[in-house]
Amino acid sequence: MLALDLCCGSGGWTDGFLAAGFRVTGVDIVPQPDYQGEFILGDVRLLDGHLFKGYDVIVASPPCQEFSRWRMPWLRHLRREPDLSIIKGCWRIRAEAQPKFFILENVREAQRWLGPATVAREPYYLWGDVFLVSPPRRVKKESISGARPDLRSRIPFDLAFGIALTLRGTLEKYARIADGDGGLR
């Protein structure tokens, strides 16, 4: 099973998907020397999604800083309409690659521009083909130093792993149905 992790950062989604048995390719604009999957240094706004046809799952965690400012009254002077080009790039890659599942993660404030999240597990909001999942262990992002944005923005392992296991089970059931046994086991 193949998964593509867009805006992968240090690999929060990737760690969960690897543990669930997926082969994962991550894409980020910043080099990630400790990334555990296959890594492509690239910009999702410029990437050809057709290169990823055949991938089963695409997950994406575009930067959230521009959305998060809308929650912080002391940053009112920095508020401006967010640049949605990275998010649009992720959705375009989805359309071109046509994976079986696509999940985009961001913060609550992104709903103002993206519409209601499909699933909300505070502080993680998910859009796309996501199933209801158990909430991750509660970690206050505020308890993580602002000097470590890579850790503040990292998808928790239990959330990524839970979603990956659910998708793996669904993909395996689809494969059994395609093989003609009707998925009845």
Buried (B, 14 or more C-beta within 10 A) or exposed (E): BBBBBBBBBBBBBBBBBBBBEBEBBBBBEEEBEEBBBEBBEEEBBEBEBEBBEEBBBBBBBBBBEBBBBBEEEEEEEEEEEBEBEBBEBBBBBBEBBBBBBBBBBBBBBBBEBBEEBBBEBEBBBBBBBBBEBEEBEEEEEEEBEEEEBBBBBBBBBBBBBBBBBBBBEBBBEEEBEEEEEEEEE
